[in-house]
Amino acid sequence: MSVDVVDAPERRRFEATVDGAPAGYAEYLLGADLIVFPHTVVDPAFEGKGVGSALARTALDEARRRGLAVLATCPFISGWMQRHPEYLDLAYQNRTTAKD
């Protein structure tokens, strides 16, 4: 099984496919220095198969590459970041606290 994730800026979301079939997406709102992740959806047929993790990792890696702070209001993305502390430096709260 191959999970591919691409940014679909015209739909404001990262989209995941598994062997070419739509499997899920992570919606975002983009500002100049901030990306907000309000909602993530994984098709029930693909739950537990790494689709959500692939979405989170790709989206957060792209945020890092672009120098964006991350505000994860989506419980999935927020929880994923907590379980992968190497991404916590991207958190909006951490960035604003560091500047004070």
C-alpha positions in Angstrom: 0.0 0.0 0.0 1.4 3.4 -1.0 0.1 6.6 0.6 0.8 9.7 -1.5 0.0 13.3 -0.2 -0.1 16.4 -2.2 -0.9 20.0 -1.5 -4.1 21.1 -3.3 -4.0 24.9 -2.6 -7.0 25.6 -4.8 -9.0 23.5 -2.3 -6.9 24.7 0.7 -6.0 21.2 1.8 -3.5 18.4 1.7 -5.0 15.4 0.0 -4.0 11.7 0.5 -4.5 8.9 -2.0 -3.7 5.2 -1.5 -2.8 3.5 -4.7 -4.6 6.3 -6.6 -7.8 6.2 -4.6 -8.9 9.2 -2.5 -8.2 8.4 1.2 -8.4 11.6 3.1 -7.4 15.3 3.5 -6.3 17.9 6.0 -7.9 21.3 5.5 -5.9 24.5 6.1 -6.2 28.2 6.3 -3.0 30.0 5.2 -1.7 33.4 6.4 1.5 35.2 5.8 3.4 33.5 8.7 0.8 31.0 10.0 -1.0 27.9 8.8 -4.1 26.8 10.7 -5.3 23.1 10.5 -9.0 23.0 11.5 -10.1 19.6 10.2 -8.7 16.3 9.0 -10.7 13.5 7.4 -9.6 9.9 6.7 -12.0 7.7 4.7 -13.1 4.8 7.1 -11.8 2.3 4.6 -8.3 3.6 5.2 -8.4 4.2 9.0 -5.5 2.7 10.8 -3.3 2.4 7.7 -1.1 5.5 8.2 -3.1 7.9 6.0 -3.6 10.4 8.9 0.0 10.2 9.8 1.1 10.8 6.2 -1.2 13.8 6.0 0.1 15.3 9.3 3.8 14.6 8.5 3.6 16.1 5.0 1.6 19.1 6.0 3.9 19.9 8.9 7.1 19.3 6.9 5.7 21.8 4.3 5.0 24.3 7.1 8.5 23.9 8.3 9.9 24.3 4.8 8.0 27.5 4.4 8.8 28.9 7.8 5.2 28.9 9.0 4.0 28.7 12.6 1.3 26.0 13.0 -2.0 26.4 14.8 -3.6 23.0 15.0 -7.2 23.4 16.1 -7.9 19.9 14.6 -7.7 17.4 17.4 -5.9 14.8 15.1 -3.1 17.2 14.0 -2.7 18.6 17.5 -2.5 15.1 19.0 -0.1 13.9 16.3 2.2 16.8 17.1 2.1 15.9 20.8 3.1 12.3 19.9 5.9 13.6 17.7 7.7 16.2 19.7 10.1 17.0 16.9 7.3 19.0 15.4 6.4 21.0 18.6 8.7 23.9 17.6 6.3 24.7 14.8 3.4 25.3 17.3 2.1 28.8 17.2 2.1 28.9 21.0 5.7 28.0 21.2 6.8 30.5 18.6 4.9 33.4 20.2 6.3 32.5 23.7 9.8 32.3 22.3 9.6 35.9 20.9 8.4 37.4 24.2 
